[in-house]
Amino acid sequence: MAQANLISTPSVKAAMLAVDRGHYSRFKPYEDAPQTIGHNSTISAPHMHAAALESLAPFLFPGAKALDVGSGSGYLTVCMAEMVGTQGRAVGVEHIPELVELAKQNTKKDHPEFLQNDRVSFHTADGRVGFPQDAPYDCIHVGAAASELHDKLVEQLNAPGRMFIPVGDENGQAIFVVDKDKDGNVTKKRAMDVWLAGTMVSQYAIFFRTYITNNHSRHTQICKDSRNDCF
Ligand code: SAH
């Protein structure tokens, strides 16, 4: 993905290399496609995680506090924790308790120390109201498509701060980037369209395989044939 310019920020590349998707997806973890994680949920495709981290990177500085709404497998929350460093925190919120437990178990296999020292935490809650207990956040990632831009989430953004949020319905989604400046002024920009069909997935799959082959030899070994499930 770095070679294809889908990743250009060194800290994003480092985080995605440091967090092994093999611990977060039972099925084809190194394919650039969403995969089921049970409970009618999916882990997002790597190119979507990369796009989110690239957009939020200026607000994932060492010491920052990040909120991941709809944390699912926990993969992106742990990437955020990786980027904010030992003085920062990443908070994951998910409304399915079994997935909160799954995210904790996945993180335990990958970065148990993050849970021990509270660099990452996962909570069962309705993400539409954010997670006021730990607000404000330097950045907020929303993994679930929202029908609208919820005020509570905007309120919980720090000034300055940034939110990456898909807004839409089953007919299609658009990603919006909401910026709050240091004086509290809020602006909203449409960043990219997301097709629910596989168009984008197939477009980027080839780039992701190249990235795996060149940068992560253990992944290449596990997934020699990307059509096989990678347990
Ligand atoms: N980013 C995660 C999951 C993406 S799928 C990953 O890549 O693993 C979106 C997730 O949002 C699902 O796990 C779903 O259960 C969760 N979700 C949907 N609506 C929610 C809500 N209102 N509050 C909290 N989580 C929600």
Boltz pocket constraint, residues with backbone or C-beta under 6 A from the ligand:
constraints:
  - pocket:
      binder: B
      contacts: [[A, 39], [A, 41], [A, 42], [A, 43], [A, 44], [A, 69], [A, 70], [A, 71], [A, 72], [A, 73], [A, 74], [A, 75], [A, 76], [A, 93], [A, 94], [A, 95], [A, 96], [A, 99], [A, 125], [A, 126], [A, 127], [A, 128], [A, 143], [A, 144]]
      max_distance: 6.0
